[in-house]
Amino acid sequence: MTISIMRDVLGWCSVINIGLLLWWFLFFTFAHDWIYRMHGKWFKIPVEKFDSIHYAGMAFFKICIFLFNIAPYIALRIVS
């Protein structure tokens, strides 16, 4: 596998993952009550805890995108 192929793969993975993160954020923002009601059937947690879990999940996902997709992509762009 060449560097250019790896660079392209990491670039597209970044785009897809950022798209998923954006979808998660928009869905959580505009359908918050519906999501909470759906999850409230399975888990008995207060709204504040529910929001903090989602916020922490989005933060973790964003950090993983930067660490595993964007940083290696930039490194490969510098090397090649």
N, CA and C atoms as a LAMMPS dump frame, in Angstrom:
ITEM: TIMESTEP
0
ITEM: NUMBER OF ATOMS
240
ITEM: BOX BOUNDS ff ff ff
-5.0000000000000000e+02 5.0000000000000000e+02
-5.0000000000000000e+02 5.0000000000000000e+02
-5.0000000000000000e+02 5.0000000000000000e+02
ITEM: ATOMS id mol type element x y z
1 1 1 N 0.838 -1.163 0
2 1 2 C 0 0 0
3 1 3 C 0.896 1.244 0
4 2 1 N 0.637 2.135 -0.91
5 2 2 C 1.481 3.317 -1.038
6 2 3 C 1.031 4.421 -0.077
7 3 1 N 1.899 5.404 0.069
8 3 2 C 1.585 6.525 0.958
9 3 3 C 0.387 7.31 0.443
10 4 1 N 0.293 7.458 -0.856
11 4 2 C -0.832 8.224 -1.405
12 4 3 C -2.169 7.519 -1.153
13 5 1 N -2.169 6.206 -1.225
14 5 2 C -3.4 5.466 -0.927
15 5 3 C -3.766 5.611 0.546
16 6 1 N -2.782 5.486 1.425
17 6 2 C -3.042 5.657 2.86
18 6 3 C -3.538 7.067 3.165
19 7 1 N -2.939 8.05 2.508
20 7 2 C -3.363 9.436 2.697
21 7 3 C -4.805 9.623 2.251
22 8 1 N -5.165 9.046 1.118
23 8 2 C -6.542 9.14 0.632
24 8 3 C -7.517 8.436 1.573
25 9 1 N -7.121 7.269 2.061
26 9 2 C -7.979 6.523 2.991
27 9 3 C -8.212 7.327 4.264
28 10 1 N -7.135 7.88 4.828
29 10 2 C -7.277 8.671 6.046
30 10 3 C -8.094 9.939 5.803
31 11 1 N -7.937 10.53 4.639
32 11 2 C -8.727 11.716 4.309
33 11 3 C -10.207 11.399 4.238
34 12 1 N -10.559 10.308 3.567
35 12 2 C -11.972 9.929 3.467
36 12 3 C -12.523 9.45 4.8
37 13 1 N -11.705 8.772 5.599
38 13 2 C -12.15 8.381 6.947
39 13 3 C -12.445 9.617 7.785
40 14 1 N -11.614 10.632 7.646
41 14 2 C -11.846 11.878 8.379
42 14 3 C -13.154 12.526 7.961
43 15 1 N -13.382 12.591 6.662
44 15 2 C -14.621 13.197 6.159
45 15 3 C -15.84 12.428 6.661
46 16 1 N -15.797 11.114 6.572
47 16 2 C -16.926 10.291 7.02
48 16 3 C -17.147 10.438 8.52
49 17 1 N -16.081 10.389 9.303
50 17 2 C -16.223 10.506 10.751
51 17 3 C -16.699 11.889 11.179
52 18 1 N -16.213 12.94 10.541
53 18 2 C -16.701 14.283 10.857
54 18 3 C -18.168 14.407 10.471
55 19 1 N -18.55 13.783 9.361
56 19 2 C -19.97 13.764 8.979
57 19 3 C -20.826 13.06 10.013
58 20 1 N -20.345 11.933 10.529
59 20 2 C -21.088 11.226 11.585
60 20 3 C -21.184 12.053 12.858
61 21 1 N -20.101 12.723 13.214
62 21 2 C -20.118 13.587 14.395
63 21 3 C -21.096 14.739 14.204
64 22 1 N -21.109 15.346 13.044
65 22 2 C -22.045 16.423 12.75
66 22 3 C -23.483 15.921 12.782
67 23 1 N -23.726 14.744 12.224
68 23 2 C -25.066 14.151 12.253
69 23 3 C -25.508 13.906 13.689
70 24 1 N -24.615 13.345 14.502
71 24 2 C -24.92 13.095 15.909
72 24 3 C -25.279 14.401 16.615
73 25 1 N -24.471 15.449 16.408
74 25 2 C -24.721 16.735 17.041
75 25 3 C -26.06 17.326 16.597
76 26 1 N -26.317 17.333 15.298
77 26 2 C -27.567 17.906 14.798
78 26 3 C -28.777 17.106 15.265
79 27 1 N -28.669 15.794 15.224
80 27 2 C -29.773 14.945 15.67
81 27 3 C -30.022 15.144 17.157
82 28 1 N -28.966 15.233 17.94
83 28 2 C -29.093 15.441 19.376
84 28 3 C -29.669 16.817 19.672
85 29 1 N -29.287 17.816 18.884
86 29 2 C -29.768 19.175 19.108
87 29 3 C -31.243 19.33 18.75
88 30 1 N -31.642 18.818 17.59
89 30 2 C -32.993 19.06 17.108
90 30 3 C -34.004 17.993 17.505
91 31 1 N -33.553 16.825 17.937
92 31 2 C -34.477 15.757 18.35
93 31 3 C -34.167 15.296 19.775
94 32 1 N -33.729 16.216 20.604
95 32 2 C -33.293 15.874 21.958
96 32 3 C -34.392 15.181 22.761
97 33 1 N -35.573 15.768 22.762
98 33 2 C -36.658 15.202 23.57
99 33 3 C -37.055 13.811 23.093
100 34 1 N -37.089 13.624 21.79
101 34 2 C -37.452 12.311 21.248
102 34 3 C -36.401 11.263 21.614
103 35 1 N -35.13 11.632 21.489
104 35 2 C -34.056 10.696 21.847
105 35 3 C -34.12 10.364 23.332
106 36 1 N -34.363 11.39 24.157
107 36 2 C -34.431 11.146 25.601
108 36 3 C -35.606 10.243 25.962
109 37 1 N -36.739 10.468 25.334
110 37 2 C -37.902 9.596 25.598
111 37 3 C -37.614 8.155 25.181
112 38 1 N -36.97 7.979 24.04
113 38 2 C -36.663 6.628 23.569
114 38 3 C -35.709 5.922 24.528
115 39 1 N -34.644 6.619 24.928
116 39 2 C -33.689 6.003 25.84
117 39 3 C -34.243 5.912 27.256
118 40 1 N -35.175 6.796 27.592
119 40 2 C -35.79 6.767 28.913
120 40 3 C -36.6 5.506 29.164
121 41 1 N -37.015 4.851 28.095
122 41 2 C -37.738 3.576 28.252
123 41 3 C -36.819 2.479 28.766
124 42 1 N -35.542 2.568 28.428
125 42 2 C -34.585 1.524 28.81
126 42 3 C -33.767 1.899 30.04
127 43 1 N -33.414 3.179 30.133
128 43 2 C -32.525 3.631 31.214
129 43 3 C -33.201 4.739 31.993
130 44 1 N -33.187 4.635 33.279
131 44 2 C -33.772 5.657 34.14
132 44 3 C -32.673 6.622 34.578
133 45 1 N -32.433 7.643 33.759
134 45 2 C -31.425 8.642 34.091
135 45 3 C -32.038 10.028 33.919
136 46 1 N -31.59 10.991 34.719
137 46 2 C -32.108 12.357 34.558
138 46 3 C -31.585 13.002 33.273
139 47 1 N -32.259 14.047 32.851
140 47 2 C -31.909 14.725 31.598
141 47 3 C -30.474 15.261 31.654
142 48 1 N -30.069 15.805 32.8
143 48 2 C -28.722 16.374 32.912
144 48 3 C -27.653 15.293 32.703
145 49 1 N -27.871 14.142 33.27
146 49 2 C -26.932 13.02 33.112
147 49 3 C -26.922 12.543 31.656
148 50 1 N -28.092 12.463 31.053
149 50 2 C -28.224 12.068 29.652
150 50 3 C -27.441 13.022 28.755
151 51 1 N -27.601 14.329 28.999
152 51 2 C -26.881 15.322 28.202
153 51 3 C -25.374 15.218 28.402
154 52 1 N -24.947 15.024 29.638
155 52 2 C -23.505 14.938 29.888
156 52 3 C -22.897 13.682 29.267
157 53 1 N -23.639 12.591 29.246
158 53 2 C -23.143 11.368 28.596
159 53 3 C -22.951 11.603 27.098
160 54 1 N -23.931 12.244 26.467
161 54 2 C -23.809 12.514 25.035
162 54 3 C -22.695 13.513 24.75
163 55 1 N -22.578 14.53 25.589
164 55 2 C -21.518 15.524 25.398
165 55 3 C -20.147 14.87 25.534
166 56 1 N -19.981 14.021 26.537
167 56 2 C -18.706 13.319 26.723
168 56 3 C -18.44 12.365 25.559
169 57 1 N -19.477 11.705 25.071
170 57 2 C -19.312 10.81 23.926
171 57 3 C -18.886 11.55 22.678
172 58 1 N -19.501 12.707 22.434
173 58 2 C -19.107 13.513 21.279
174 58 3 C -17.68 14.026 21.423
175 59 1 N -17.305 14.431 22.626
176 59 2 C -15.934 14.909 22.852
177 59 3 C -14.93 13.786 22.626
178 60 1 N -15.227 12.597 23.139
179 60 2 C -14.334 11.455 22.94
180 60 3 C -14.214 11.09 21.461
181 61 1 N -15.329 11.097 20.756
182 61 2 C -15.327 10.781 19.335
183 61 3 C -14.51 11.814 18.556
184 62 1 N -14.655 13.096 18.915
185 62 2 C -13.896 14.144 18.244
186 62 3 C -12.396 13.977 18.485
187 63 1 N -12.018 13.683 19.715
188 63 2 C -10.604 13.462 20.027
189 63 3 C -10.062 12.275 19.234
190 64 1 N -10.849 11.207 19.138
191 64 2 C -10.416 10.032 18.361
192 64 3 C -10.263 10.36 16.881
193 65 1 N -11.148 11.189 16.339
194 65 2 C -11.028 11.589 14.936
195 65 3 C -9.717 12.333 14.724
196 66 1 N -9.427 13.28 15.609
197 66 2 C -8.173 14.032 15.47
198 66 3 C -6.958 13.138 15.643
199 67 1 N -7.009 12.25 16.626
200 67 2 C -5.856 11.418 16.948
201 67 3 C -5.592 10.34 15.898
202 68 1 N -6.65 9.679 15.422
203 68 2 C -6.464 8.52 14.546
204 68 3 C -6.684 8.792 13.061
205 69 1 N -7.276 9.936 12.708
206 69 2 C -7.506 10.228 11.3
207 69 3 C -6.773 11.471 10.823
208 70 1 N -7.003 12.578 11.5
209 70 2 C -6.486 13.849 10.999
210 70 3 C -4.98 13.989 11.24
211 71 1 N -4.497 13.633 12.424
212 71 2 C -3.057 13.746 12.698
213 71 3 C -2.222 12.859 11.765
214 72 1 N -2.593 11.576 11.571
215 72 2 C -1.815 10.778 10.599
216 72 3 C -1.935 11.301 9.17
217 73 1 N -3.102 11.842 8.812
218 73 2 C -3.277 12.418 7.477
219 73 3 C -2.319 13.592 7.278
220 74 1 N -2.254 14.481 8.272
221 74 2 C -1.338 15.626 8.163
222 74 3 C 0.108 15.168 8.122
223 75 1 N 0.44 14.161 8.914
224 75 2 C 1.812 13.636 8.903
225 75 3 C 2.169 13.067 7.531
226 76 1 N 1.24 12.352 6.925
227 76 2 C 1.505 11.802 5.591
228 76 3 C 1.59 12.905 4.531
229 77 1 N 0.826 13.972 4.716
230 77 2 C 0.915 15.095 3.778
231 77 3 C 2.286 15.772 3.891
232 78 1 N 2.806 15.857 5.114
233 78 2 C 4.122 16.474 5.315
234 78 3 C 5.224 15.599 4.733
235 79 1 N 5.12 14.294 4.933
236 79 2 C 6.168 13.365 4.484
237 79 3 C 6.196 13.265 2.958
238 80 1 N 5.031 13.232 2.337
239 80 2 C 5.027 13.021 0.88
240 80 3 C 4.927 14.295 0.09
